[in-house]
Amino acid sequence: AMGATIIWCHNRYGLEDVPNWLAGRVDAQNTFDGGSHGDYSETFYRYLNVGLSVPFSTGTDWFISDFSRVFVDVEGGLTSGSWLEGLKEGRSFISNGPLLEFHVDKVGLGGRMNLKNARMVSVVAKAVGRSDFGGLEFVANGEIRKQVVAVKKGNRFEAAMIFDHHIAEPTWMAIRSSGGGLDTEGNLIVPSSSPIRGTGKQVNEMGEALFAHTSPIYVDFNGERRFDSETAEELIAEMEMALVKILEKGSFGSNEQRIQIEELYGTAILDLRSRIPSSTN
């Protein structure tokens, strides 16, 4: 009501991020802001896969631990207001090292395209950094569709891709660095929960595993946004378990406060369940 910009911090820390995102009360989501509280797939990708628009954000809760920053494309003059507006609109990328550029059919970060028929779109992506960030990955609906290896050019590392990508369904697209590489299960290796001093491949000057990720570019197809029923079911189950935990362990100043929490979760669960096709219920 006061016009504030609301950012959910520490990725998976806390319990009320899911219902608040579904209620439209959050403007951006932090990750790797002083630790490794969940990776992209645990929050960002799931929210995007149920049709939400989720701007990426980060920061350094403990400033000495890393160089985590969110970069925003500002329209007009640079002011606190214009910067925050750009963040809320998703014109952002996050990084603790490499800088990113990303366009699809000349549509920039946070932009939304509308397609009525399947067709190819032109993808242009680039990353550049002082340290070896491993490579650049193009992600669509949470899956890696193309990747290139970073190469050293003079005193920096670069990776770039220009290609055509076929779209025949509601889609969100983004690019990310490969950071510290992949573990044995194919998951990204992300910053540790405490500062790591040292050297090695794909770390920055603080010894932290490198990461960089853009906010998405969205494609509505025949008027529909990306919606994955399996992801929706997972989020519903997560909210139901969280509500049980809150009501069992929470301390409320009044019965009205307790009711407010129950209504927040109840509304979010009903809203998400109503969007799941009846054939999967």
N, C-alpha and C positions, 0 to 999 in steps of 0.2 A: 504493500500500500504506500510505502514511502519512496518507491521507485528504485529500490536497491537492486544490485546485481547479485544473485545467489549462486555460489559455487560449492558443490559438494566436494569435500576434501578427503584425502587419504583413500581414495578408491573404494575398497570394500569395508573400511572401518565404519562401524555404526550399523543401524538396522533399518532406518527409514528412507534410504535413498530410492528404492524401487517405487513405493507408493507416491513419494513426492515428485519423482520424475513423471509418473503416469498422471499426476494431478496438474502438471505444468507449472510447478513451483520452483524448479531449479533451472538455471540458465546455462551452466557449464559444469563439467566434472573433472576434477584433478586426479592425476595418477603420478606415482613416483615423486611425490612432493615431500621428500625426507625419508623415503623408504620404499619398499616393494610390496605394498599392500594390494596384492592381486594384479593380474596382467590385463591386457586389453580385452581378452575373450570373456573374462568373468563379469565385466560390467558393460563397457562401451559396445562391444559387438552384440551382446544380447539385447541391449536397449535399442540399438539400431535395427535389429532384426525383428522387432515388434512395431516398427514404424515411427519410433521417436527420432527427433532431431537432437543430436547430442554433440555440442561443441567440445573439443578437447582442450584441456587446460592443465597446467602444472605450476610448480613453484618450488621454493626451497624453504620448507618449514624451519629446518635447521640449516642456515645459510652456508655453513662451512662444509656440508656433506656432499654437495654436488653443484652443478651449474644449470639445474633444471629451469627452463624458461618457457613461457608461452609467447609466441610472436603473432601479432595481429595486423592484418591489412586494414589500415585506417582510411576511411573516406573523408575528404575535406581536411581541415586543420586538425592537428594532433592535440586533443584535450583528454582529460580523464573520461569525459562523457563519450566522446567519439571512439576512444579505445575500447571502453566497456561495451558500447553498442556493437562494434566489430566482433568482439568476443562472443556476445550473445547470438550474433548472426552466423557464427561458425567460421568466420574468415580467419582461422587460426591454425597454427601447427605448434607442436611441443617438441622440445629437444634439450638435451644436455651436451650437445656438440654440433652435429651437422645441420645445415640449413636446407630447407626443402622448397621446391617449386612444383605446382601441380595444377593442370588444367585439363578439362575434358570438353572438346568442341568449343574451346575458348571460354568455358564457364569456370569460374574460380572457386576457391574454397568456400564451403557453406552454400553454394548455389544449388538450385533445383531445376532439373530439366523435366520436360513433359513429352513423352513419346506415345504415339498411338499405334505404331507398327514397329516390328523388329528391324533393327538396322545396326550398322557399324558406327561407332563413335571414335573420334581421334583423341588419343591419350598422350599428353606431354608431361614428363616428370623428370626432375633433376634433384640431386643431392650433392652438397659440397661440404667438406669439413677439414679441419687441421689434422685430426687423427683418423686412423683407419676404422671406418664404421661398418666394414664388412660388405655391405651391398645395399641395393634398393629393391623394395618389393611393392608390387601393385596388388592391392587387396580389393576383392569385390564380394560383398555379402559375407565377409569374414574369412574368405578363402584366398590364398595366394594364387594369383593367375599368371603372374610374370615376375621374373626377378633378374637382376644383373649384378655383377660383382663390381665393387669400387676399385678404381685404379689410381695409382699415384701419378700426379701431374705437377711437377715442380715441388712446391712446399705444401701441397694439399692433396686430398683424395676426392675423386669425383665419380659419380654414377649417373647415367641418364638413360631414358628410354622414350622412344616415340613409336607408337604402334596403333593399330586399329583394334578395337574391342567390340565384340558382338553383344548387343543387349536385346533380350526378348522377354524380360520380366522386370518387375520392380527391383531396383538395385541401389545400393550405396557403394561408393568407391572411395578409396583413399590410398595413399602411399606411406610407407614406413621404412626406416632403416632396419637392417637385419640385426643391428646392435651387437650383443655379445654372442650371437649365433643361436643355435637350436639345441635343446637337450635331446635325450634319447627318444622321447615321445613326440618330438617335433614342436615343443612349446618354446616360445622366446625366452632367452635368458635375460632377466631384467635386473635393475639395480638391487643391491642387497639392502637389508633393513638397517644396516649401520655402515658408516664410512669404511671403505677399504683402500688403504694406501698400498700402492704397488704398481707394477707394470705388467704389460701383456697385450695381446691382440684385442682390438675392439673395446678399448677402455679410454676414457678421457684423462686429462691431466690430474684429476682427483683419484684416479684408479677405479672409477665407477664404470660399469658396463654401459656402453653408449646406447641411447635410444633416440628416436625421432619419429613422429607420426603426425599426419595432417588430420584436421577435421574432415568429414566426408563431403563429397559431392553427391547429390541425390538424384535419382531418376524415378519419377512416377510413370507407371506404364498403364495406359488406358485408364487414367485417373486413380490408380491404386498405388499405395506405398508398400514397401517390403513388409511382409508379415509372415513369420514362421510359427506355426501352431505349437510345435514341440518346445520352442523357446518360451512361448507364452505359458505353457503348462509348467515349465520349470520355475518361472518367476512367480506364478500363482502359489505353487508349493512352498517356495522360499518365503513369500509373504505370510502364508498361513502359519508356518513354523515360527517366524519372527514374532507374530502377534501373540502366539501362545507364550513365548519366552518373555515378552514384555509384560503381559498381564500376570504372569507368575512371579516375576522378579522386580517389576517396576514399582517405584514409589510415586504416588500421585498426590498433588496438593488438594485435590477435590475430586468428587465423583464426575464432575463435568469434564475435567481433564482426561480422565480415563475414557469417557464416552467419546471425546474428540479423537483420541488415538484409534479407538475401535472403528469409528466412522471413516477415518482416513484410510485404514487398511481395507475395511469392508467395501468402500466405494471403488478403490483401485482394483480389488479382486473381482468384483462384479463387472467392472468396465472391461477388464482384460478378458475375462471369461466370455463376455458377450460377443467379442470379436473373433472367437475361435469358431470356425465352421462347424455346424452341427454334426457333420459326419465324423468329427474327431472327438466329440464330447463323450 
